[in-house]
Amino acid sequence: MTTLKVIKIGGNIIDDDNALNQFLKGFASLKAPKILVHGGGKLATKLAEQMGVEVNVIEGRRITNQATLDIITMVYAGKINKNIVAKLQAYHCNAMGFTGADGNTIVSEKRAVNTIDYGFAGDVKKVNTALLEVLLKTNTTPVFCAITHDGNGQLLNTNADTIASELAIGFASKYKTELYYCFEKNGVLLDVNNDDSVIENIDVKTYQNLIDTDSISEGMLPKLNNCFHAIKHKVNKVCIGKTDMLFNTQIKYTTIQK
């Protein structure tokens, strides 16, 4: 079975032109079929402040009213996504930019209001892979931003980690899927202040032990929950670390498998 790499990059790369260029040059050289998912970085916040739109983030999630949705659509699906696609073309990697609305690829539902009203925030319901399969077979790389739709004309701000996880799950029966979360740390750390304290392998049993002993920082738990959600739904493995892990298997990073 062919391997498909689903790779998610975050704001630490998006906000650094040199780091983004270096990463995209390496990404373009990866021979296996691949999908790129990117977060939003700081540009949306900067633009909102310039436009006088209040920025409200709770527990790491952006509260998305109509004005905020308009801004992130311009920034995520417009400037950032098209800039990445153009750079990949320059590195001879044919790429196509997507929100979940394009080709009806990712359908979400507006998050229900419990204790917090996140506004136009979406939780993924379904990934439609048919169009993406056609593109992958022609060596065209899909590039997704963190926006989906509800099927009724409404765009929704959707967590990029979740989009990457759901895309990997959507392809798990057709490819040997590998999910890569690239961020600023070397991996999941036993000591958040020591970048060398990487936990190199985590499975279901060791993860529960790490939770029981409070060995995982609270901020990592949502990302790890996405990882195990993917593993539970037949994604072959999930890797967490710096972008170097894609190009150098000798460095330390975290691998999550059953």
Protein Blocks (a to p, Z undefined) as FASTA:
>chain_A
ZZdddddddfklmmmmklmmmmmmmmmmpmbdcdddddebjmlmmmmmmnopacddeehi
acddfklmmmmmmmmmmmmmmmmmmmmmmnopacddddfknoplaccdddddfkbcgbja
dddfbdcfklmmmmmmnopacdddfbdcehnopacdddfklmmmmmmmmmmmmpccdddd
ddfbfbdcfblklmklccfbdcfklmmmmmmnopacfklmmmmmmmmmmmmnopabdcdd
dfklmmomkbccddddZZ
